[in-house]
Amino acid sequence: RGAPRWRRNKRAVLEDMEKKVVEMTDQFDDIVELNVGGQPMSTTRSVLCLAEGSLLAGMFSGNFDSGHKRDKEGRIFLDVDPPVFARVLSHLRLSRIATPECPAPLPHVPEDLKPEYDMMIKYLGLESFMYPVIANSGNIFQSIAELAGVCQGKLQTNDLVKITLSTTGGVPATNHEEVLGPTGFHERSMENSYGALPGVVTIRFLKHRVKVEAMELRAKLADIPAHMSNHWDFLHGTDYIVMNFAFSRQAVSTGRLPVPNFGRQYVDEVQWSFPRDFCLEHIVLHGRVISKTP
């Protein structure tokens, strides 16, 4: 007979603890001395390389050591804000000893530092590591509603998104959020003031970031011939593409329309720019969602 289960479990815990100790001490001598915006900081190479595939990990992989700028003490110089980088470094250190039962807490970032912090996280390629996907690929608006525990058709009411139109016709602005609901409008539409061109729709995500993989647009049947553009520019953060669909009375919906792979970039704003009018009954975005900085 084998050892009792409790003894096997205890042994597994001890083995896991021993493995972590070895991992931490193996590279203890590989200390990296940094000069972060004039402030000395020290850490290990393994901490800096913890987020595999990130720019930060690549910078300190050992392949580019000769190319780093250094101060007169030989420290690697990083021209970034020390308090912001210190929060990133602290999270990486904690992530190294974290477990699924006790994950590393996200850094608390004061409101005035958030823009710079967000920019640094994106630049260093740490967004997916620090803010892992909290919803599998699917309907983005449905995922946000489920995560927040609110009605999908009331995302703007609950301060989760902000919808802005260049000009407004059709349903009142207070009802625009219904276009993101499970079924959207029926025989009504979110539209520009016909003739005021281009017609632009902007959706800003207030508490999440998204990576769009596909979209579905459904137009108002009665207005398609005169008031629905068949092509548009889609802006995903700072990237944009031109998209096309031949709307008609027989084809009121694009169905699932894939967009190009925008890589690792998660954004908090998307935009459609229609050269002609638009009359939309329903907007669906498919993709992934991550939480914003707390």
HELIX and SHEET records of a PDB file:
HELIX    1   1 ARG A    5  ASP A   26  1                                  22    
HELIX    2   2 ARG A   45  LEU A   48  1                                   4    
HELIX    3   3 LEU A   55  MET A   59  1                                   5    
HELIX    4   4 ASP A   65  GLY A   67  5                                   3    
HELIX    5   5 PRO A   82  ILE A   97  1                                  16    
HELIX    6   6 GLU A  111  LEU A  113  5                                   3    
HELIX    7   7 LYS A  114  TYR A  123  1                                  10    
HELIX    8   8 GLU A  127  MET A  130  1                                   4    
HELIX    9   9 ILE A  140  ALA A  148  1                                   9    
HELIX   10  10 GLN A  152  LYS A  154  5                                   3    
HELIX   11  11 ALA A  173  LEU A  180  5                                   8    
HELIX   12  12 LEU A  221  ASP A  223  5                                   3    
HELIX   13  13 ILE A  224  HIS A  227  1                                   4    
SHEET    1   A 3 GLN A  39  THR A  44  0                                        
SHEET    2   A 3 ILE A  31  VAL A  36 -1                                        
SHEET    3   A 3 ILE A  76  LEU A  78  1                                        
SHEET    1   B 4 ALA A 135  ASN A 139  0                                        
SHEET    2   B 4 CYS A 279  SER A 291 -1                                        
SHEET    3   B 4 MET A 190  GLU A 191 -1                                        
SHEET    4   B 4 GLY A 169  GLY A 170 -1                                        
SHEET    1   C 4 ALA A 135  ASN A 139  0                                        
SHEET    2   C 4 CYS A 279  SER A 291 -1                                        
SHEET    3   C 4 HIS A 208  ALA A 219 -1                                        
SHEET    4   C 4 LEU A 257  PRO A 258 -1                                        
SHEET    1   D 5 VAL A 161  LEU A 165  0                                        
SHEET    2   D 5 GLY A 199  PHE A 205 -1                                        
SHEET    3   D 5 GLU A 269  PHE A 274 -1                                        
SHEET    4   D 5 HIS A 231  HIS A 236 -1                                        
SHEET    5   D 5 ASP A 239  ASN A 244 -1                                        
END                                                                             
